[in-house]
Amino acid sequence: MEIAVAVREKIGTGAAKKFRNRGEIPGVIYGKGKPTEHLLINAQEFGRLVMREGTGKLMQIKIQKGKKVEQDHVLIKDLQRHPVKGNILHVDFLRVAMDQPVTVKVPLHLASEERKTRDGAIIEVLLHELEVSCLPTNIPERVQIHTDDLSAGGKIHVKDLKLGEGVQAVTPPEELVVQAVMPAAAVTETVEQPEADAEPEAVAKEKEEEA
């Protein structure tokens, strides 16, 4: 995944507004002990890239500096969006060393589209992202949640997830990911059932007293 950017000389709120009006996103790049640089990114191209690939993937950035082009591996560290329109306002890129682990958030995904267990319980998702630590080349696209063996009352915690080789969870191991809960109607029916079963016993007792 690649993104081409240019160095910008002007900074500040006024300059940033002008850049956005002409279809460019202001941004910065930092990390690896190198100086922070201010960038300009094509808003349309970057928006399509984020929509298609997400924000957690390793990418190669190409920085145009006059006739010279510098390349580096980066992660999107921060993305600011307009609170109403949702368009990207600013982006922070973090330079990464390929031989050093990084901490990123990756999406959690149910392996099965079926949202019910065999006994009728509903799968309730409580965690949608997982923070992991790994080498940049080992960043998973997503982490699958397998619920095939789950039944009513069952739970899956972070410690139960299967991660790829070299990938470690940073999110606390006891944090709840999904749980299987019975629908309210089914629970009510289960609670009321014993009362219905007890009725014949009461009738039988009355007959004994009459005799």
C-alpha positions in Angstrom: 0.0 0.0 0.0 1.5 3.3 -1.1 0.7 7.0 -0.7 2.3 9.9 -2.4 2.6 13.2 -0.5 4.4 16.5 -0.8 6.1 18.7 1.7 4.3 21.9 2.7 5.9 25.1 3.8 2.9 26.9 5.2 1.4 25.9 8.5 -1.3 27.2 10.7 -5.1 27.2 10.7 -5.5 29.7 7.9 -3.2 27.8 5.6 -4.8 24.4 6.5 -8.2 25.8 5.5 -6.9 26.9 2.1 -5.4 23.5 1.5 -8.6 21.7 2.3 -10.6 24.0 0.0 -8.4 23.0 -2.9 -8.8 19.3 -2.2 -5.7 18.6 0.0 -5.3 17.3 3.5 -2.6 18.7 5.8 -0.6 16.2 7.8 2.6 15.5 9.6 5.2 12.7 9.7 7.4 11.9 12.6 9.3 9.1 14.4 12.6 7.1 14.1 14.5 10.0 15.5 14.0 12.1 12.3 12.6 15.6 12.3 8.9 16.2 12.1 7.8 17.2 8.6 4.6 18.9 7.4 2.9 17.3 4.5 0.1 17.7 1.9 -2.0 14.7 0.8 -4.5 14.5 -2.0 -7.8 14.3 -0.2 -9.7 12.2 -2.9 -6.9 9.6 -3.3 -6.3 9.3 0.5 -10.0 9.1 1.2 -10.4 6.2 -1.2 -7.3 4.4 0.2 -8.7 4.7 3.8 -12.1 3.5 2.8 -10.6 0.5 0.9 -7.8 -0.5 3.3 -8.6 0.9 6.7 -6.2 2.8 8.9 -4.3 0.0 10.6 -2.1 -1.3 7.7 1.5 -0.7 7.1 2.1 1.6 4.1 4.9 3.1 2.1 5.0 6.8 1.9 6.6 8.7 -0.9 7.5 12.3 -0.1 8.1 14.7 -3.0 10.8 17.2 -2.1 11.4 19.2 -5.3 12.9 16.8 -7.8 13.8 14.3 -5.0 11.5 11.6 -3.6 12.1 10.1 -0.2 10.4 6.8 0.9 9.6 5.4 4.3 7.4 2.9 6.0 4.6 4.4 8.1 1.5 3.8 10.0 -1.4 6.1 10.4 -1.1 7.3 14.0 -4.0 9.7 14.1 -6.8 10.7 11.8 -9.0 13.7 12.4 -12.4 14.0 10.8 -15.0 16.7 10.6 -17.6 16.0 13.4 -20.6 16.4 11.0 -19.4 15.8 7.4 -17.0 13.0 8.3 -14.3 14.2 5.8 -10.7 13.8 6.8 -9.2 17.1 8.2 -5.7 16.0 9.3 -3.5 12.9 9.4 -0.4 12.0 11.5 2.0 9.4 10.0 4.4 7.5 12.2 7.7 6.3 10.7 8.4 2.7 11.7 11.5 0.5 11.8 10.8 -2.8 10.1 12.8 -4.7 12.8 11.0 -3.1 15.8 7.6 -4.1 17.2 4.7 -1.6 16.9 1.4 -1.3 18.8 -1.7 -1.0 16.6 -5.4 -1.5 16.8 -6.9 -4.1 14.5 -10.6 -4.9 13.9 -12.3 -7.9 15.4 -14.5 -9.9 13.1 -17.0 -12.7 13.6 -15.9 -15.8 11.6 -19.6 -16.8 11.1 -22.4 -14.6 9.9 -24.8 -16.6 12.1 -25.6 -14.4 15.2 -27.3 -17.3 17.1 -25.9 -20.4 18.8 -27.4 -23.9 18.4 -29.5 -23.5 21.6 -31.0 -20.1 20.4 -28.8 -17.7 22.3 -27.8 -14.4 20.6 -24.1 -13.5 20.1 -23.5 -10.1 21.6 -20.3 -8.4 20.5 -18.8 -6.2 23.2 -15.3 -5.4 21.7 -14.8 -4.3 18.1 -11.0 -3.6 18.1 -8.0 -5.3 19.6 -4.8 -3.6 20.4 -1.8 -5.8 19.5 2.0 -5.6 19.4 4.0 -7.1 16.6 6.5 -6.4 13.8 5.2 -4.2 11.1 5.2 -7.1 8.6 3.1 -9.2 11.0 0.2 -6.7 11.5 -3.0 -8.8 11.0 -5.7 -7.4 8.7 -8.3 -8.6 11.3 -8.7 -11.0 14.1 -11.3 -13.7 13.7 -13.8 -14.6 16.5 -14.9 -18.2 16.3 -18.3 -18.7 18.0 -19.3 -22.2 16.7 -18.8 -23.9 20.1 -20.5 -21.2 22.1 -23.8 -21.9 23.9 -26.1 -19.8 26.2 -24.1 -18.2 28.9 -20.8 -18.8 27.1 -18.2 -16.0 26.8 -15.0 -15.3 24.8 -12.3 -13.2 26.4 -9.2 -11.6 24.8 -7.1 -14.5 26.2 -9.2 -16.9 24.2 -8.5 -15.3 20.8 -6.2 -17.0 18.3 -3.6 -14.6 17.1 -1.0 -15.0 14.4 2.6 -15.9 15.0 4.5 -13.1 16.6 1.4 -11.2 17.5 0.7 -10.4 21.1 -2.5 -8.8 22.6 -2.0 -5.5 24.4 -5.7 -5.3 25.4 -6.1 -6.9 28.9 -6.5 -10.7 28.6 -9.7 -10.8 30.8 -11.5 -8.2 28.7 -14.8 -9.6 27.4 -15.1 -9.9 23.6 -18.4 -11.6 23.0 -21.0 -13.4 25.0 -24.0 -15.6 24.2 -27.2 -14.4 25.9 -30.7 -15.8 25.7 -33.5 -13.6 24.2 -35.7 -12.0 26.9 -38.8 -13.9 25.8 -37.0 -17.3 26.1 -35.7 -16.4 29.6 -39.3 -15.4 30.7 -40.7 -18.7 29.4 -38.1 -20.7 31.2 -38.8 -18.9 34.5 -42.6 -19.4 34.2 -42.5 -23.0 33.2 -42.1 -24.5 36.8 -45.4 -22.9 37.8 -47.3 -24.6 35.0 -45.7 -27.9 35.9 -46.9 -27.5 39.6 -50.6 -27.1 38.7 -51.4 -30.8 38.3 -49.9 -31.5 41.7 -52.2 -29.0 43.3 -55.3 -30.5 41.6 -54.3 -34.0 42.7 -54.0 -32.8 46.3 -57.5 -31.3 46.2 -58.9 -34.6 45.0 -57.3 -36.5 47.9 -58.8 -34.1 50.4 -62.3 -34.5 48.9 -62.0 -38.3 49.1 
